[in-house]
Amino acid sequence: MMNEILEGCDEYAIPYLDDIAIFSQTWDEHLKHLQDALERIKRAKLTIKPPKCKFAQDEVQYLGHIVGHGKRSPAELKVKAIQNFPIPTTKTEVRAFLGLAGYYRQYIPMFSVITAPLTDLLKGRNKKGKIEWNEECTKAIELLKDKLTSKPILHAPDFTKPFILQTDASDLGYGVVLAQMDNEGREHPILYISKKFTSAERKYSTTEKECAAILYGIKKLKGYIDGQTEFCIQTDHNPLVWLKKNAGTNQRLLRWALALQAHNYTIEHKKGKDNLNVDCLSRNPLNTP
């Protein structure tokens, strides 16, 4: 119902069930947006309770996130719930932990790779049985908790500026960072996505794995990069820089190169050590002491 009431207001209002978040760039804009939303609610003959409302906030908690100043971070109470989650003893408890932590997967580089030992526990026909917990599982759960308690921050996208896709692959999977430069030339992450390799994908060559990361990023981030005049792909795998001009004779890479022609992009090599965002993707995180 709220979606119908606020139809056409998606540039400044986000409804979720009976909650509404209204956001603006300036104070004058905010007053106009607020007035418009309230008038729509009034015309729909709905009422709101002032004690449950917060007006003119520079930072709010919304759907488990702290949002404000063009940034977002996980809500502290949610992070504490993850931090205090006990070591799982059944598949049901593993799923519960993955569901809780997975809500914040966009904040965690290589989330799918980190959680690989945990998702491996869910294999088999028995959906609720006991599990064989091991050291890799302990490392995974501790690393996830550590990354979330380090207060990660993501920046809001600016659709007037070009996006940067930074990609990397490891032996277990690949990760992508969506980033942008601010007006001062500083680079900020917008979100992280990742995927664990299938058994077939693990047999790919290094170049194929790195290229698969690019294709995955473009597919998953379509809503951001579609309509862009041009976006930049950054990779620490130098052979991929030539993909746009010469994919060689590898049939899989040739198919992927043709698929990429549908997008307006540039591709450049950037060493992991020169790129803080990709540096956090470049190795199997579970091997970190």
C-alpha positions as CSV (number, residue, x, y, z in Angstrom):
1,M,0.0,0.0,0.0
2,M,2.8,2.4,0.9
3,N,4.4,1.8,-2.4
4,E,1.2,3.0,-4.2
5,I,0.9,6.0,-1.9
6,L,4.5,7.1,-2.6
7,E,4.6,6.2,-6.3
8,G,6.9,8.5,-8.1
9,C,8.8,9.5,-4.9
10,D,11.5,6.9,-5.2
11,E,14.2,9.6,-5.6
12,Y,13.7,10.6,-2.0
13,A,11.5,8.1,-0.2
14,I,11.9,4.4,0.6
15,P,8.8,2.6,2.0
16,Y,9.1,-0.7,3.8
17,L,5.9,-2.1,5.2
18,D,4.7,0.7,7.5
19,D,8.1,2.4,7.7
20,I,9.2,5.3,5.5
21,A,12.7,6.8,5.1
22,I,12.8,10.3,3.5
23,F,16.2,11.6,2.5
24,S,17.4,14.8,0.7
25,Q,20.5,16.6,-0.3
26,T,19.6,20.0,1.2
27,W,17.4,21.3,4.0
28,D,15.0,23.1,1.7
29,E,14.6,20.0,-0.5
30,H,14.0,17.9,2.6
31,L,11.1,20.2,3.7
32,K,9.5,19.9,0.3
33,H,10.0,16.1,0.2
34,L,8.6,15.7,3.8
35,Q,5.6,17.9,2.9
36,D,4.8,15.9,-0.2
37,A,5.0,12.6,1.6
38,L,2.8,13.8,4.5
39,E,0.2,15.2,2.1
40,R,0.1,11.9,0.2
41,I,-0.4,10.0,3.5
42,K,-3.2,12.4,4.5
43,R,-5.0,12.0,1.1
44,A,-4.8,8.2,1.6
45,K,-6.6,8.9,5.0
46,L,-3.9,7.3,7.0
47,T,-2.5,8.5,10.2
48,I,1.0,8.5,11.8
49,K,2.0,8.5,15.4
50,P,4.4,11.5,16.2
51,P,6.2,9.6,19.1
52,K,7.2,7.0,16.6
53,C,8.6,9.5,14.1
54,K,12.0,11.1,13.8
55,F,12.4,14.3,11.9
56,A,15.4,16.2,10.6
57,Q,17.9,13.5,11.5
58,D,21.4,13.6,10.0
59,E,21.7,9.8,10.8
60,V,19.1,7.1,11.3
61,Q,18.9,3.4,11.9
62,Y,16.9,1.8,9.1
63,L,16.4,-1.9,8.3
64,G,19.4,-2.9,10.3
65,H,21.7,-0.2,8.9
66,I,23.0,3.1,10.2
67,V,22.4,5.5,7.3
68,G,23.6,9.1,7.0
69,H,26.1,11.5,5.5
70,G,26.2,9.5,2.3
71,K,27.4,6.4,4.1
72,R,26.0,3.3,5.7
73,S,27.2,0.8,8.3
74,P,25.7,-2.2,10.2
75,A,23.6,-1.5,13.2
76,E,25.4,-2.1,16.5
77,L,22.7,-4.4,18.0
78,K,22.7,-6.6,15.0
79,V,26.4,-6.9,15.0
80,K,26.3,-7.8,18.7
81,A,23.9,-10.6,17.9
82,I,26.3,-12.0,15.4
83,Q,29.3,-11.6,17.7
84,N,27.5,-13.4,20.5
85,F,26.2,-16.2,18.3
86,P,27.5,-19.6,19.8
87,I,29.4,-22.1,17.8
88,P,26.8,-24.1,15.8
89,T,26.3,-27.8,16.5
90,T,23.7,-28.6,13.9
91,K,23.0,-27.7,10.3
92,T,20.0,-25.7,11.4
93,E,22.2,-23.5,13.6
94,V,24.7,-23.1,10.8
95,R,21.9,-21.9,8.5
96,A,20.8,-19.5,11.2
97,F,24.3,-18.0,11.6
98,L,24.8,-17.7,7.8
99,G,21.4,-16.0,7.5
100,L,22.2,-13.5,10.2
101,A,25.7,-12.7,8.9
102,G,24.7,-12.9,5.3
103,Y,22.4,-9.9,5.7
104,Y,25.6,-7.8,5.9
105,R,27.5,-9.7,3.2
106,Q,27.8,-6.4,1.1
107,Y,30.2,-5.1,3.9
108,I,32.5,-8.1,3.8
109,P,35.0,-8.7,1.0
110,M,35.0,-12.4,-0.2
111,F,32.1,-13.3,2.1
112,S,31.3,-16.4,0.0
113,V,34.9,-17.6,0.2
114,I,35.2,-17.0,4.0
115,T,31.9,-18.9,4.5
116,A,32.9,-21.8,2.3
117,P,33.8,-24.1,5.2
118,L,30.4,-23.3,6.8
119,T,28.4,-23.9,3.6
120,D,30.3,-27.1,3.0
121,L,28.8,-28.4,6.3
122,L,25.3,-28.1,4.8
123,K,26.0,-30.7,2.1
124,G,24.2,-34.0,2.2
125,R,20.6,-35.2,2.3
126,N,20.2,-34.7,6.1
127,K,19.0,-31.1,6.5
128,K,19.0,-31.0,10.3
129,G,21.7,-33.4,11.4
130,K,24.9,-33.0,13.4
131,I,27.9,-31.5,11.8
132,E,31.6,-32.2,12.0
133,W,33.1,-28.9,13.2
134,N,36.7,-28.3,12.4
135,E,39.4,-25.6,12.6
136,E,38.6,-24.1,9.3
137,C,35.0,-23.6,10.5
138,T,36.3,-21.8,13.6
139,K,38.5,-19.6,11.5
140,A,35.6,-18.7,9.2
141,I,33.2,-17.8,12.0
142,E,35.8,-15.8,13.9
143,L,36.9,-13.9,10.8
144,L,33.3,-13.0,9.9
145,K,32.7,-11.7,13.4
146,D,36.0,-9.8,13.3
147,K,35.2,-8.1,10.0
148,L,31.7,-7.0,11.2
149,T,33.0,-5.7,14.5
150,S,35.6,-3.6,12.8
151,K,32.8,-1.1,11.9
152,P,32.9,-1.4,8.1
153,I,31.5,1.6,6.1
154,L,30.1,1.7,2.6
155,H,29.4,4.9,0.6
156,A,26.2,5.7,-1.2
157,P,26.4,5.5,-5.0
158,D,26.5,8.7,-7.1
159,F,24.9,8.0,-10.4
160,T,26.3,11.2,-12.0
161,K,29.8,9.7,-11.6
162,P,31.4,6.7,-13.3
163,F,31.6,3.4,-11.4
164,I,34.7,1.3,-10.9
165,L,34.5,-2.5,-10.8
166,Q,37.5,-4.0,-9.1
167,T,37.7,-7.8,-9.5
168,D,39.9,-10.6,-8.2
169,A,39.8,-14.4,-7.9
170,S,41.3,-16.9,-5.5
171,D,41.4,-20.7,-5.5
172,L,38.1,-20.9,-3.8
173,G,36.1,-18.1,-5.5
174,Y,36.0,-14.6,-6.7
175,G,35.1,-11.1,-5.4
176,V,34.1,-7.8,-6.8
177,V,34.2,-4.3,-5.3
178,L,31.9,-1.6,-6.7
179,A,33.7,1.7,-6.0
180,Q,33.7,5.4,-7.0
181,M,36.0,8.4,-6.7
182,D,34.8,11.4,-4.7
183,N,35.4,15.1,-5.5
184,E,38.7,15.0,-3.7
185,G,40.0,12.0,-5.8
186,R,39.6,9.5,-2.9
187,E,38.3,6.1,-3.7
188,H,35.4,4.6,-1.7
189,P,33.7,1.2,-1.7
190,I,30.0,1.1,-2.4
191,L,29.5,-2.6,-1.9
192,Y,31.3,-6.0,-2.0
193,I,30.0,-9.1,-3.7
194,S,31.5,-12.6,-4.0
195,K,30.8,-16.1,-5.1
196,K,32.3,-19.5,-4.3
197,F,33.6,-21.5,-7.3
198,T,31.6,-24.6,-8.3
199,S,33.6,-27.8,-8.8
200,A,33.7,-27.1,-12.5
201,E,34.9,-23.5,-12.1
202,R,37.8,-24.6,-9.9
203,K,39.2,-26.3,-13.0
204,Y,39.4,-23.0,-14.9
205,S,42.8,-21.5,-15.7
206,T,43.9,-18.4,-13.7
207,T,42.9,-16.1,-16.5
208,E,39.5,-17.8,-16.9
209,K,38.9,-17.4,-13.1
210,E,39.8,-13.7,-13.3
211,C,37.6,-13.2,-16.3
212,A,34.7,-15.0,-14.6
213,A,34.9,-12.5,-11.8
214,I,34.4,-9.7,-14.3
215,L,31.4,-11.3,-15.8
216,Y,29.9,-12.0,-12.4
217,G,30.4,-8.5,-11.3
218,I,28.8,-7.0,-14.4
219,K,25.8,-9.4,-14.1
220,K,25.2,-8.7,-10.5
221,L,25.8,-4.9,-10.6
222,K,23.7,-4.4,-13.8
223,G,21.4,-2.0,-12.0
224,Y,24.4,0.3,-11.3
225,I,26.3,0.3,-14.5
226,D,23.5,0.1,-17.0
227,G,23.0,3.5,-18.6
228,Q,26.6,4.6,-17.7
229,T,28.4,6.4,-20.5
230,E,31.4,4.2,-19.5
231,F,32.6,2.3,-16.5
232,C,36.1,1.1,-15.6
233,I,37.2,-2.4,-14.8
234,Q,40.3,-2.7,-12.7
235,T,42.1,-6.1,-12.4
236,D,45.4,-7.2,-10.9
237,H,45.7,-9.9,-13.6
238,N,47.6,-8.1,-16.4
239,P,46.6,-10.6,-19.3
240,L,43.0,-9.5,-19.0
241,V,43.9,-5.9,-20.1
242,W,44.2,-7.3,-23.7
243,L,40.8,-9.1,-23.5
244,K,39.0,-6.3,-25.3
245,K,41.4,-6.2,-28.2
246,N,42.6,-9.8,-28.4
247,A,41.1,-12.7,-26.5
248,G,43.5,-15.2,-28.1
249,T,42.3,-18.7,-29.1
250,N,40.7,-19.9,-25.8
251,Q,37.1,-20.6,-26.8
252,R,35.7,-19.8,-23.3
253,L,37.5,-16.5,-23.2
254,L,36.4,-15.7,-26.8
255,R,32.8,-16.3,-25.8
256,W,33.2,-14.1,-22.7
257,A,34.9,-11.4,-24.7
258,L,32.0,-11.3,-27.1
259,A,29.6,-11.0,-24.2
260,L,31.5,-8.1,-22.8
261,Q,31.2,-6.2,-26.0
262,A,27.6,-5.4,-25.1
263,H,29.0,-3.1,-22.4
264,N,30.8,0.2,-22.7
265,Y,33.8,-0.2,-20.5
266,T,37.6,0.3,-20.1
267,I,39.8,-2.2,-18.5
268,E,43.1,-1.4,-16.7
269,H,45.7,-3.3,-14.7
270,K,46.2,-2.2,-11.1
271,K,48.5,-4.1,-8.8
272,G,46.9,-5.4,-5.6
273,K,49.4,-3.5,-3.4
274,D,48.3,-0.3,-5.1
275,N,44.6,-0.9,-4.5
276,L,43.4,-1.3,-0.9
277,N,40.0,-2.6,-2.0
278,V,41.3,-5.4,-4.2
279,D,44.2,-6.2,-1.8
280,C,41.6,-7.4,0.7
281,L,40.3,-9.8,-2.0
282,S,43.5,-11.1,-3.4
283,R,44.2,-14.0,-1.1
284,N,42.2,-16.8,0.6
285,P,41.2,-14.9,3.8
286,L,41.2,-18.1,5.8
287,N,44.9,-18.5,5.2
288,T,45.6,-15.2,7.1
289,P,47.2,-15.9,10.5
